[in-house]
Structures are given as structure tokens and as C-alpha cells.
Amino acid sequence: RDLPLARRLVWAQAEKAPDAPSAPSPPGEAALAVLFAAGTLVVVLTYVGVASLAAWSSDPLRRAGLSPTDDLRACRAVDASAGRVVDVTSTANRWRRTARLRLGVELAGVAVAAPGVFPFTWPLGLVFVAVGAVVAGLPRVILVRTDQLTGSTGPPRWWLPGRRRLRVAVYSVVSGGCVLAGIAGVVLFGVGAVMTSPLFRVNVAIAVVSVALVAAGTLLYRRTLRVAAATAWELRQVDPRPMVLYLRAFADDALTLRSARYARPLLLERLSPRGFDRFEETIARTLTAVGPVVAVNPPDTGLAPLGAARDTLDPEDWQPQVAHRIRAAGLIVIGAAPATPAPGLAWELSAVDGHQRWPTTVLVLPPLPSEQLRRRWTRFAALIDDTTMAGHHLPPDPTSVLVVTGSPATGWTAMTATRRDEWTYAAGLAVATERITGFVGTPVPPDT
């Protein structure tokens, strides 16, 4: 409220000074609001763009070609006609385009609403806020949600024990406070005010500090999710659906995949400086729509990472408990082609084979460059040779393979794509689970 008045007084005093050059007319209130809003949007988009560019430049898969070798293309054509190869590229591309369209419409709504948040533009500014809110909300209403990056990798659960509930509450307040303070700093005193104030350096410094607060708040939010994430036992108490059991070599817990942050529904997720999520998070997001995704912690795990809900089992008695889960699971997901064929994973494959669970098992290949994946795939295929699936040959070239399903009666079916990213993995898992369980989910934007 005081800013327009102060600006007018400064110009009026400048005009009264002797031999003063003619001062330009002060901008009106509407122009001030637009300058502030435009500056804020520039800061936010620059911050997100720089973070995304940094993630892209450090992604080892950005140039990884997933085309099959020439000598296998004819075989792939035959397999596709027989239903043994399913290309999910078009599905993933459609989901990606829809998410980008949704983001564009939401940004247009924010651009319309932003000038109206300043009190000196009211009551007309309130009309802009209302119109902008309607435009930004349209994608959630009229656009068909066509991606399968769904579910949650650990939302706060307020029925947690008292100590964890207190930690979650404290982290949430601090995280939200940092983000709100950062956004307020950018809006009120940051680059948005450069055109209306001669204190350029101060404004830039405030904008930098505000962006740092936003980044710190989003990172603390992930810590909050980890503290609040339910254990496998807790999750199964509130979700009666058959579990989705995720089996993998513990050494592959560090696998990451570049995240599609622009498709996240939460502002805290979109503003995160993290360009990569753990690969397990992508699997858990997609398959939560099928059932509660559970896994086993490595021994001596402290705070579990985001992804599947976990329990820590007794190292001396883990096999009977895992065998029970294999029998009870509605769907089994195995992290194929591990860095090293650990004895534990070999035993789990034998248990899946012994309990005849291949028809409800999905093999997920890791997000790795082609040459590294080929070496791992060869070692993993040797483990399958000791099972009843040995009579059916796995795809010999895993270059374009994302997900594999199979049964002793029909053999293997591979879900392939021309790239290896969050969208194609989600599409491959969605197609695989639909073929196995008949589940047809309601696709929603990727969230955590």
C-alpha cells in the first residue's frame, strides 16, 4: 500500500529540485503489479530451468540409444506380431505431452492471477486471482489423466507414534516456513521489485537468499516424508489389498532416475532442486495403484529411504518371512540385472519358482547405459537357467527392454521403448500389471 505513494513522493521531490531533468511519470498500480508478478515468475522459472538443465547434463541416459541391434529387428517384428513384445513408447509420449500441456495451462493461470495478489490492485485484482485460479485448475478437471506415475512414496501419517508425529510436525512447519518465506522474499523484495527500486544489488541478494530458502525447504520436505513413511507392517494394517512385493539386490538401492518434476502435483515437488529420484520411488509410485508396495530393509538400516514401505527382518530368520510374503503377494516385482548376483536374490528367484509365482512376477531392468546393462543381463539370465523358465529364452538384447513378464505356459513378454525414463518405465509397469492382474488404474500425475 505504501509503495505507490512513496514512488510518487520521490518523483514529486525530484521535479522540484533546481535544474533537475524531467522525471518520468511513475508507473501506475497495475503496472507495478505486473512488474512484481513478472519478476517473480522469471525468478522461479529460471531456478527450475537451471536445476533441470543441471540434471539433464548429468544424466548418463540422456544419449543412451535404446534401439535393438540390426540382427534382432526381424526377430522383434515376429515377436511383436505374436504378442511377445509390447512397445510402450507411444503411451509414454502421450502421457508426457499431456503433462506438459497441463503445466502450460497452469502457468497461464498463475500468470493471470499473480498481479492480483497485491492489495493495492483490489478489488479488480481479486477478479484476476479468481480467473487465474479457474484457469490453473482446469487441467485437473477437463484433461484426461493419462500417465501412471501415481501413488505416494511416503505421505505423512498422523496416526504415527507420538515421537515420530512430533518430528513430522516440526519438520513440516520448518519446511513450509522456509518455502513460504522464500516465495514471499522473491515476490515482495526480489527481482520483481528491480524495476521499481534503484536498490538493484539488494534486490538480487534478497532473491538469491529467497531461492536458497525455497531449496532448503523442499529438501527438508523430503526428509519429512522419510520420517513419516509407514513401515510395511503399518501400511498393511491400513491397506487390505494384496501386497506388491519388491525384491531386489540391496546393492541396487542406489540406482537413480531423472525425475519428471514438472508433472508433480505439489509445488514443493516442482520446486525441489533434486533432479533425480531413487529408481525404487518410480516403481513404488506406479504400483501403489495396484496394492501396497513393500520391501525388506538391508540389515542395520536406520531411516529408510523413500520408495516401498519397508521392514527390517532378522538376518538369521529372513527366508521364511520372505517366502511367506512371496506366497501372499498379489504381484511380485524383481529388480533384474543387479550389479552382482547376490545369493539372497538367487534364493528369492528359487522361491518364486518353487511357489509357481512366475505368472504374477514382473522383472524390471535397471536404468543404466546399454553396455553396462548387457553385462549385467548376461549374469542375471544365468540365474533364470536354474528355474522352470529355463525352457523359454529371455530377450537376448536388453537394450530397449524395460519390463519383462512371463509364465511357463506362454514364455516371456517384453515391454520395450525407445528411451529409458520415468515415463517409459511407468508405461511399461502399467502395461505389465494390467496384463497380469487385469487392473486398469485411473492414471494421475506423478507425485510423491
C-alpha positions as CSV (number, residue, x, y, z in Angstrom):
1,R,0.0,0.0,0.0
2,D,2.8,2.4,0.8
3,L,5.0,1.7,-2.2
4,P,3.0,3.6,-4.9
5,L,2.7,6.6,-2.5
6,A,6.5,6.6,-1.8
7,R,7.2,6.4,-5.5
8,R,5.0,9.4,-6.3
9,L,6.6,11.4,-3.5
10,V,10.1,10.7,-4.8
11,W,9.2,11.8,-8.3
12,A,7.5,14.9,-7.0
13,Q,10.6,15.9,-5.0
14,A,12.8,15.2,-7.9
15,E,10.7,17.6,-10.1
16,K,11.0,20.4,-7.5
17,A,14.8,20.2,-7.4
18,P,16.6,23.1,-9.4
19,D,17.9,22.1,-12.8
20,A,16.6,18.6,-12.3
21,P,16.0,16.6,-15.5
22,S,12.4,15.9,-16.2
23,A,11.4,12.8,-14.3
24,P,9.5,10.1,-16.0
25,S,5.9,9.6,-14.9
26,P,5.6,7.0,-12.2
27,P,4.1,3.7,-13.2
28,G,0.5,3.1,-12.2
29,E,-0.6,0.5,-9.7
30,A,-1.5,-2.0,-12.4
31,A,2.0,-1.7,-14.0
32,L,3.6,-2.2,-10.6
33,A,1.7,-5.4,-10.0
34,V,2.6,-6.7,-13.4
35,L,6.3,-5.9,-12.8
36,F,6.3,-7.7,-9.5
37,A,4.5,-10.7,-10.8
38,A,6.7,-10.9,-14.0
39,G,9.8,-10.7,-11.9
40,T,8.6,-13.4,-9.6
41,L,7.8,-15.8,-12.5
42,V,11.2,-15.1,-14.1
43,V,13.0,-16.0,-10.9
44,V,11.0,-19.2,-10.3
45,L,11.3,-20.4,-13.9
46,T,15.0,-19.6,-14.0
47,Y,15.6,-21.5,-10.8
48,V,13.6,-24.5,-12.1
49,G,15.2,-24.3,-15.5
50,V,18.8,-24.2,-14.2
51,A,18.1,-27.2,-11.9
52,S,16.5,-29.1,-14.8
53,L,19.4,-28.3,-17.1
54,A,21.9,-29.5,-14.5
55,A,20.0,-32.8,-14.1
56,W,19.9,-33.3,-17.8
57,S,23.6,-32.6,-18.3
58,S,24.5,-35.1,-15.6
59,D,22.1,-37.9,-16.7
60,P,24.0,-40.8,-18.1
61,L,20.9,-41.9,-20.1
62,R,20.3,-38.7,-22.0
63,R,22.2,-40.0,-25.0
64,A,21.6,-43.7,-24.5
65,G,20.2,-45.2,-27.6
66,L,17.7,-48.0,-26.9
67,S,17.2,-49.3,-30.4
68,P,17.7,-53.0,-30.8
69,T,20.6,-54.3,-32.8
70,D,20.1,-54.8,-36.5
71,D,20.3,-58.6,-36.4
72,L,17.5,-58.7,-33.8
73,R,15.0,-56.4,-35.6
74,A,13.5,-59.1,-37.7
75,C,13.1,-61.3,-34.7
76,R,11.5,-58.4,-32.8
77,A,8.9,-58.0,-35.6
78,V,7.9,-61.6,-35.3
79,D,7.8,-61.4,-31.5
80,A,5.6,-58.3,-31.7
81,S,3.1,-60.0,-34.0
82,A,2.9,-62.9,-31.6
83,G,2.4,-60.5,-28.6
84,R,5.8,-61.3,-27.0
85,V,7.0,-57.7,-27.4
86,V,4.9,-54.6,-26.5
87,D,6.3,-51.2,-27.4
88,V,5.1,-48.6,-24.8
89,T,6.8,-45.6,-26.4
90,S,3.6,-44.1,-27.8
91,T,1.8,-44.5,-24.5
92,A,4.7,-42.8,-22.6
93,N,4.9,-40.0,-25.1
94,R,1.1,-39.3,-24.9
95,W,1.4,-39.1,-21.1
96,R,4.4,-36.8,-21.3
97,R,2.6,-34.4,-23.8
98,T,-0.5,-34.3,-21.6
99,A,1.6,-33.4,-18.5
100,R,3.4,-30.6,-20.4
101,L,0.0,-29.3,-21.7
102,R,-1.3,-29.4,-18.1
103,L,1.8,-27.5,-16.9
104,G,1.4,-24.8,-19.7
105,V,-2.2,-24.2,-18.7
106,E,-1.4,-24.0,-15.0
107,L,1.4,-21.5,-15.7
108,A,-1.0,-19.4,-17.8
109,G,-3.4,-19.4,-14.9
110,V,-0.7,-18.3,-12.5
111,A,0.4,-15.5,-14.8
112,V,-3.2,-14.2,-14.8
113,A,-3.6,-14.5,-11.1
114,A,-0.2,-13.2,-9.9
115,P,-0.8,-9.4,-10.5
116,G,-4.0,-9.6,-8.4
117,V,-2.3,-10.8,-5.2
118,F,-1.2,-7.3,-4.3
119,P,-3.7,-5.4,-2.1
120,F,-3.2,-2.1,-4.0
121,T,-4.9,-3.8,-7.0
122,W,-8.0,-4.7,-5.2
123,P,-10.9,-5.1,-5.8
124,L,-10.1,-5.6,-9.5
125,G,-7.1,-7.7,-8.6
126,L,-9.4,-10.2,-6.9
127,V,-11.1,-10.8,-10.2
128,F,-7.7,-11.6,-11.8
129,V,-7.0,-14.0,-8.9
130,A,-10.3,-15.8,-9.4
131,V,-9.9,-16.1,-13.1
132,G,-6.3,-17.3,-12.8
133,A,-7.3,-19.9,-10.2
134,V,-10.0,-21.2,-12.5
135,V,-7.6,-21.4,-15.5
136,A,-4.9,-23.1,-13.4
137,G,-7.4,-25.7,-12.1
138,L,-8.9,-26.6,-15.5
139,P,-6.3,-29.3,-16.3
140,R,-7.4,-31.2,-13.1
141,V,-11.0,-31.2,-14.3
142,I,-11.1,-31.4,-18.1
143,L,-7.8,-33.1,-19.2
144,V,-7.8,-36.8,-19.2
145,R,-5.2,-38.0,-16.8
146,T,-3.1,-40.2,-19.0
147,D,0.0,-41.1,-17.0
148,Q,0.6,-43.8,-14.5
149,L,3.1,-42.2,-12.2
150,T,0.8,-42.5,-9.3
151,G,0.6,-43.1,-5.6
152,S,2.7,-41.9,-2.8
153,T,6.2,-42.8,-1.6
154,G,5.6,-41.8,2.0
155,P,3.0,-39.2,2.8
156,P,2.7,-38.0,6.4
157,R,0.6,-40.3,8.5
158,W,-0.7,-38.5,11.6
159,W,-1.5,-41.8,13.4
160,L,2.2,-42.4,13.8
161,P,3.6,-42.9,17.4
162,G,3.9,-39.7,19.4
163,R,7.7,-39.2,18.9
164,R,7.5,-39.6,15.1
165,R,4.4,-37.5,14.9
166,L,6.2,-34.7,16.8
167,R,9.2,-34.9,14.4
168,V,7.0,-34.8,11.4
169,A,5.1,-31.8,12.7
170,V,8.3,-29.9,13.5
171,Y,9.8,-30.7,10.1
172,S,6.6,-29.8,8.3
173,V,6.4,-26.4,10.0
174,V,10.1,-25.6,9.3
175,S,9.9,-26.8,5.7
176,G,6.7,-24.9,5.0
177,G,8.1,-21.8,6.7
178,C,11.2,-21.9,4.6
179,V,9.3,-22.2,1.3
180,L,6.8,-19.6,2.2
181,A,9.5,-17.1,3.4
182,G,11.4,-17.8,0.2
183,I,8.5,-17.2,-2.1
184,A,7.5,-14.1,-0.1
185,G,11.0,-12.7,-0.4
186,V,11.0,-13.3,-4.2
187,V,7.6,-11.7,-4.6
188,L,8.0,-8.7,-2.3
189,F,11.6,-7.7,-2.3
190,G,13.3,-9.8,-5.0
191,V,13.9,-9.3,-8.7
192,G,10.2,-8.5,-9.1
193,A,11.0,-5.1,-7.5
194,V,14.1,-4.3,-9.5
195,M,12.1,-2.2,-12.0
196,T,10.5,-0.2,-9.2
197,S,13.6,0.4,-7.0
198,P,17.1,1.7,-7.5
199,L,18.4,-0.9,-5.0
200,F,19.3,-3.4,-7.6
201,R,22.0,-5.2,-5.7
202,V,19.9,-5.5,-2.6
203,N,17.0,-6.9,-4.6
204,V,19.2,-9.5,-6.3
205,A,20.7,-10.5,-2.9
206,I,17.3,-10.9,-1.4
207,A,16.2,-13.0,-4.4
208,V,19.2,-15.3,-4.0
209,V,18.6,-15.8,-0.3
210,S,14.9,-16.4,-1.0
211,V,15.7,-19.1,-3.6
212,A,18.1,-20.8,-1.2
213,L,15.3,-20.9,1.4
214,V,12.9,-22.5,-1.1
215,A,15.5,-25.1,-2.0
216,A,16.2,-25.8,1.7
217,G,12.5,-26.1,2.4
218,T,11.9,-28.6,-0.4
219,L,14.8,-30.8,0.7
220,L,13.6,-30.8,4.3
221,Y,10.2,-31.8,3.0
222,R,11.7,-35.0,1.6
223,R,13.3,-35.6,5.0
224,T,9.8,-35.2,6.5
225,L,8.4,-37.8,4.1
226,R,11.1,-40.2,5.1
227,V,10.3,-39.8,8.8
228,A,6.6,-40.1,8.2
229,A,6.7,-43.0,5.9
230,A,4.9,-46.1,7.2
231,T,6.7,-49.4,7.7
232,A,5.5,-52.4,5.7
233,W,3.6,-53.7,8.8
234,E,1.9,-50.3,9.4
235,L,0.9,-49.9,5.7
236,R,-0.6,-53.4,5.6
237,Q,-2.7,-52.6,8.6
238,V,-4.5,-49.8,6.8
239,D,-4.4,-51.2,3.2
240,P,-6.1,-54.6,2.9
241,R,-5.3,-55.1,-0.7
242,P,-2.8,-57.9,-1.7
243,M,0.7,-56.5,-1.4
244,V,3.1,-55.8,-4.2
245,L,6.4,-57.4,-3.1
246,Y,9.5,-55.7,-4.4
247,L,12.6,-58.0,-4.4
248,R,16.0,-56.7,-5.4
249,A,19.7,-56.8,-4.6
250,F,20.5,-54.4,-1.8
251,A,23.4,-53.1,-3.8
252,D,20.9,-51.6,-6.4
253,D,19.2,-49.4,-3.8
254,A,21.4,-46.5,-5.0
255,L,20.0,-46.6,-8.6
256,T,18.5,-43.3,-9.6
257,L,16.4,-42.0,-12.5
258,R,15.9,-38.4,-13.7
259,S,12.5,-37.3,-12.3
260,A,9.7,-35.6,-14.2
261,R,9.3,-32.8,-11.7
262,Y,7.2,-30.7,-13.9
263,A,4.4,-33.3,-13.7
264,R,4.3,-33.4,-9.9
265,P,1.0,-32.0,-8.4
266,L,2.7,-30.5,-5.3
267,L,4.5,-27.2,-5.5
268,L,7.1,-28.5,-3.1
269,E,8.0,-31.2,-5.5
270,R,8.2,-29.0,-8.5
271,L,10.5,-26.5,-6.7
272,S,12.9,-29.2,-5.5
273,P,16.5,-28.7,-6.7
274,R,16.8,-32.5,-6.9
275,G,17.0,-33.7,-10.5
276,F,17.0,-37.4,-9.7
277,D,14.9,-39.8,-7.6
278,R,15.7,-43.2,-6.5
279,F,14.6,-45.8,-9.0
280,E,12.6,-47.5,-6.3
281,E,10.5,-44.4,-6.0
282,T,9.4,-44.7,-9.6
283,I,8.4,-48.3,-9.1
284,A,6.5,-47.5,-5.9
285,R,4.6,-44.6,-7.4
286,T,3.3,-46.6,-10.3
287,L,2.4,-49.8,-8.4
288,T,0.8,-48.2,-5.4
289,A,-2.3,-48.1,-7.5
290,V,-2.3,-51.9,-7.6
291,G,-1.5,-52.5,-3.9
292,P,0.7,-51.5,-1.0
293,V,4.3,-51.8,-2.2
294,V,6.5,-53.4,0.4
295,A,10.2,-54.5,0.6
296,V,12.8,-55.6,3.1
297,N,15.4,-53.3,4.6
298,P,19.1,-54.1,4.4
299,P,20.5,-55.1,7.8
300,D,21.3,-52.1,10.2
301,T,19.2,-49.7,8.3
302,G,18.4,-46.5,10.2
303,L,15.9,-44.1,8.5
304,A,14.5,-45.9,5.5
305,P,14.7,-44.1,2.1
306,L,11.6,-43.2,0.1
307,G,10.0,-45.8,-2.1
308,A,8.5,-49.1,-0.9
309,A,7.3,-49.4,2.6
310,R,9.9,-51.5,4.4
311,D,10.5,-53.8,7.4
312,T,13.8,-54.9,8.8
313,L,13.9,-58.7,9.2
314,D,16.1,-60.8,11.5
315,P,19.2,-61.7,9.4
316,E,19.0,-65.2,10.8
317,D,15.4,-65.8,10.0
318,W,14.6,-63.8,6.9
319,Q,14.0,-66.6,4.4
320,P,10.8,-68.0,6.0
321,Q,9.3,-64.5,6.2
322,V,10.2,-63.6,2.6
323,A,8.8,-67.0,1.5
324,H,5.5,-66.2,3.3
325,R,5.3,-62.8,1.5
326,I,6.0,-64.4,-1.8
327,R,3.1,-66.7,-1.3
328,A,0.8,-63.9,-0.1
329,A,1.7,-61.2,-2.6
330,G,-0.7,-60.2,-5.3
331,L,2.2,-59.1,-7.5
332,I,6.0,-59.7,-7.3
333,V,8.4,-57.2,-8.8
334,I,12.0,-58.3,-9.1
335,G,14.9,-55.9,-9.8
336,A,16.6,-57.7,-12.6
337,A,20.2,-57.5,-13.8
338,P,21.7,-56.5,-10.4
339,A,25.3,-55.2,-10.1
340,T,26.2,-58.5,-8.5
341,P,24.1,-61.7,-8.5
342,A,23.8,-61.8,-4.7
343,P,23.0,-65.2,-3.1
344,G,19.9,-63.6,-1.5
345,L,18.4,-62.7,-4.8
346,A,19.2,-66.1,-6.2
347,W,17.3,-67.7,-3.3
348,E,14.4,-65.4,-3.9
349,L,14.2,-66.4,-7.6
350,S,14.2,-70.0,-6.5
351,A,11.4,-69.3,-4.0
352,V,9.3,-67.6,-6.7
353,D,9.9,-70.6,-8.9
354,G,9.2,-73.1,-6.1
355,H,5.9,-71.4,-5.3
356,Q,4.9,-71.2,-9.0
357,R,4.6,-67.4,-8.9
358,W,6.1,-66.6,-12.3
359,P,2.6,-65.7,-13.8
360,T,2.4,-62.9,-11.3
361,T,6.0,-61.8,-11.4
362,V,7.5,-58.7,-13.2
363,L,11.2,-58.3,-14.0
364,V,12.3,-54.6,-14.1
365,L,15.5,-53.8,-15.8
366,P,17.6,-51.0,-14.2
367,P,18.1,-47.5,-15.7
368,L,21.7,-48.0,-17.0
369,P,23.5,-47.3,-20.2
370,S,23.3,-50.1,-22.8
371,E,26.7,-51.7,-22.5
372,Q,26.6,-51.9,-18.7
373,L,23.1,-53.3,-18.9
374,R,24.1,-56.0,-21.3
375,R,26.9,-57.2,-19.0
376,R,24.5,-57.4,-16.1
377,W,21.8,-59.1,-18.1
378,T,24.0,-61.9,-19.1
379,R,24.8,-62.7,-15.5
380,F,21.1,-62.5,-14.5
381,A,20.0,-64.8,-17.3
382,A,22.3,-67.5,-15.8
383,L,20.2,-67.4,-12.6
384,I,17.0,-68.0,-14.6
385,D,18.5,-71.1,-16.2
386,D,18.1,-72.9,-12.8
387,T,14.3,-72.4,-12.8
388,T,11.3,-73.8,-14.7
389,M,11.5,-70.8,-17.0
390,A,14.8,-72.1,-18.4
391,G,12.9,-73.6,-21.4
392,H,12.0,-70.1,-22.5
393,H,14.7,-67.7,-23.6
394,L,14.9,-64.2,-22.2
395,P,15.3,-61.4,-24.6
396,P,18.9,-61.7,-25.7
397,D,19.5,-58.0,-26.1
398,P,18.1,-55.9,-23.2
399,T,19.0,-52.5,-24.9
400,S,15.4,-51.4,-25.4
401,V,13.7,-53.7,-22.8
402,L,12.2,-52.1,-19.6
403,V,10.0,-54.7,-18.1
404,V,9.6,-58.4,-18.7
405,T,6.7,-60.7,-17.7
406,G,6.5,-64.5,-18.2
407,S,4.9,-67.8,-17.3
408,P,5.9,-71.4,-18.0
409,A,2.9,-71.7,-20.3
410,T,3.4,-68.7,-22.5
411,G,7.1,-67.7,-22.1
412,W,8.4,-64.2,-21.8
413,T,6.8,-60.9,-22.9
414,A,9.0,-57.8,-23.0
415,M,7.8,-54.2,-22.7
416,T,10.1,-52.0,-24.8
417,A,10.6,-48.3,-25.6
418,T,13.0,-46.0,-27.5
419,R,14.1,-44.3,-24.3
420,R,14.6,-45.1,-20.7
421,D,13.0,-42.5,-18.4
422,E,10.3,-42.1,-15.8
423,W,7.5,-42.0,-18.3
424,T,8.5,-45.2,-20.2
425,Y,9.1,-47.2,-17.0
426,A,5.7,-46.1,-15.7
427,A,4.1,-47.1,-19.0
428,G,5.9,-50.4,-19.1
429,L,4.9,-51.3,-15.5
430,A,1.3,-50.2,-16.1
431,V,1.0,-52.5,-19.2
432,A,2.7,-55.4,-17.4
433,T,0.4,-55.2,-14.3
434,E,-2.6,-54.9,-16.5
435,R,-1.7,-58.0,-18.4
436,I,-1.1,-59.9,-15.1
437,T,-3.8,-58.7,-12.9
438,G,-6.4,-57.2,-15.2
439,F,-6.1,-54.0,-13.2
440,V,-6.9,-50.8,-15.1
441,G,-6.0,-47.9,-12.9
442,T,-7.1,-44.3,-13.1
443,P,-3.9,-42.6,-14.2
444,V,-2.9,-39.4,-12.3
445,P,0.1,-37.1,-12.4
446,P,3.3,-38.3,-10.9
447,D,3.5,-37.4,-7.2
448,T,5.4,-38.4,-4.1
